């Protein structure tokens, strides 16, 4: 939902902007197919079947030039304040600061799956490696330091930590309901 509008998209390449106050729907044509969508203020960021990140102004449907082109399809877009995170199918995470006129991309490598969530308060991005493990990447680290990621799992004995303050973050990243759900999944796995 954007302000007072609902947005939907699909394989047809159209974005539908529904205004619940007037029951009117506006259609924005962006590509042959849309795979992911994120909204920042009045801009819609769309990952297309051409592996491009396109931007549309949602009030009028005006298209802006493509911001980025990727070698693999995008599997996830996450937005937090002015940071846009793009997860590609080849397991790369790209960060773009939307307030930076240069639109410089910062790449994070070394994980195995797309973005799970974004925590702006702690400046961490969480990605999944498999159902019982996630990785938390500090956003303020240099690219070379990202290799020393903190690996967090549902089992404390398997957790790895690179510094003392990671224990505080661990509790915030893996809430109790996730640990409970994970234990239920592990209990019901066939032998």
C-alpha positions in Angstrom: 0.0 0.0 0.0 1.3 3.5 -0.9 -0.2 6.3 1.1 -3.8 5.6 0.3 -3.3 3.3 -2.7 -2.9 -0.4 -3.2 -0.4 -1.6 -5.8 -0.4 -5.0 -7.6 1.7 -6.3 -10.4 2.1 -9.5 -12.4 3.5 -11.5 -15.2 1.7 -9.2 -17.8 4.0 -6.3 -17.1 1.3 -4.0 -15.8 1.2 -2.4 -12.4 -2.3 -1.7 -11.1 -2.7 1.3 -8.7 -6.1 1.0 -6.9 -7.5 4.0 -5.1 -9.9 2.7 -2.4 -11.5 6.2 -2.0 -12.7 6.5 -5.6 -12.7 2.7 -6.5 -10.6 3.7 -9.6 -7.7 1.7 -10.9 -4.8 3.2 -12.8 -2.6 1.0 -15.0 1.1 1.6 -15.5 2.9 -0.3 -18.2 6.5 -1.0 -17.4 7.8 -4.1 -19.0 6.9 -7.5 -20.5 6.9 -9.0 -17.0 7.3 -7.7 -13.4 9.0 -9.9 -10.8 9.5 -7.7 -7.8 8.2 -4.3 -6.6 9.1 -1.8 -3.9 7.7 1.7 -3.3 9.6 4.7 -2.0 7.5 7.9 -1.6 6.0 8.3 -5.1 8.5 6.1 -6.9 7.9 2.4 -7.8 11.0 0.3 -8.2 10.3 -2.7 -10.5 12.5 -5.7 -11.4 11.7 -6.8 -14.9 12.2 -9.9 -17.0 15.0 -8.0 -18.7 17.0 -8.1 -15.4 16.7 -4.3 -15.1 15.6 -2.2 -12.2 13.1 0.3 -13.6 11.6 3.2 -11.8 8.1 4.7 -12.4 6.5 7.7 -10.8 3.3 6.2 -9.5 1.1 9.2 -9.5 1.4 9.7 -13.3 3.0 6.4 -14.5 5.9 8.3 -16.0 8.9 6.0 -16.5 12.4 7.0 -15.6 15.6 5.6 -17.0 16.6 2.1 -15.7 18.7 2.4 -12.6 20.6 -0.8 -12.9 21.1 -3.9 -15.0 21.9 -7.3 -13.4 23.2 -10.5 -14.9 20.7 -12.6 -13.0 17.0 -12.1 -12.3 16.1 -10.3 -9.1 14.4 -12.5 -6.5 13.8 -9.9 -3.7 13.5 -6.1 -3.2 13.5 -4.6 0.3 13.2 -1.0 1.2 14.1 0.7 4.5 14.0 4.5 4.7 16.2 5.5 1.8 18.1 2.2 1.3 17.0 -0.2 -1.4 18.3 -3.7 -1.2 18.2 -6.0 -4.3 18.7 -9.7 -4.0 19.5 -11.6 -7.2 19.1 -15.3 -8.0 22.9 -15.8 -8.1 22.9 -14.9 -4.3 24.2 -11.4 -4.5 22.8 -8.5 -2.4 23.1 -5.0 -3.8 22.5 -1.9 -1.7 21.5 1.4 -3.2 21.1 4.7 -1.3 18.1 6.5 -2.8 19.2 9.8 -1.3 22.6 9.6 -3.1 22.4 11.3 -6.5 25.1 9.0 -7.8 23.0 5.9 -7.2 26.2 4.0 -6.4 25.6 0.3 -5.8 27.3 -1.6 -3.0 27.6 -5.4 -3.4 27.5 -8.0 -0.6 28.6 -11.5 -1.6 29.1 -14.7 0.2 25.6 -15.9 1.1 23.4 -18.5 -0.5 19.9 -17.1 -0.7 17.8 -13.9 -1.0 16.9 -11.3 1.5 14.7 -12.2 4.5 14.3 -8.9 6.1 15.8 -5.5 6.8 16.4 -4.0 10.2 17.2 -0.2 9.9 17.4 0.3 13.6 20.3 -2.1 14.0 21.6 -1.5 10.4 21.6 -5.2 9.5 20.2 -7.1 6.6 19.2 -10.7 7.1 19.4 -13.3 4.4 18.4 -16.9 4.5 20.8 -19.8 3.9 18.3 -22.5 4.6 15.3 -22.9 6.8 17.2 -23.1 10.2 19.9 -20.6 9.6 20.1 -16.9 8.7 23.0 -14.5 8.2 23.0 -11.0 9.5 25.2 -8.5 7.6 26.1 -5.2 9.2 25.4 -2.5 6.6 28.1 -0.1 7.7 30.9 -2.6 7.0 33.3 -2.3 4.1 32.9 -4.9 1.4 36.0 -6.8 2.5 34.7 -7.0 6.1 31.4 -8.4 5.0 33.1 -11.8 4.5 33.3 -11.9 8.3 29.6 -12.1 8.6 27.8 -13.1 11.7 26.0 -16.4 11.3 23.0 -16.9 13.4 21.0 -20.1 13.8 18.1 -21.3 15.9 20.5 -23.4 18.0 22.8 -21.4 20.2 25.6 -24.1 20.1 25.9 -23.7 16.3 26.0 -19.8 16.4 29.2 -18.1 15.4 30.0 -14.6 16.5 32.8 -12.2 15.5 32.3 -9.7 18.4 30.7 -9.3 21.8 27.9 -7.0 20.6 26.5 -9.6 18.2 24.7 -11.4 21.1 22.4 -8.3 21.5 21.6 -8.3 17.9 21.0 -12.0 17.8 18.0 -11.8 20.2 16.4 -9.0 18.1 16.9 -10.9 14.8 15.6 -14.3 15.8 12.4 -13.7 17.8 11.1 -16.4 20.2 8.2 -17.3 17.8 10.8 -18.2 15.1 12.7 -20.4 17.5 9.5 -22.1 18.5 8.4 -22.6 14.8 11.9 -23.9 14.0 11.8 -26.5 16.8 8.4 -27.6 15.5 9.7 -28.0 12.0 12.7 -30.0 13.3 10.4 -32.3 15.3 8.2 -33.1 12.4 11.0 -33.8 9.9 10.8 -37.4 8.6 13.8 -39.6 9.7 
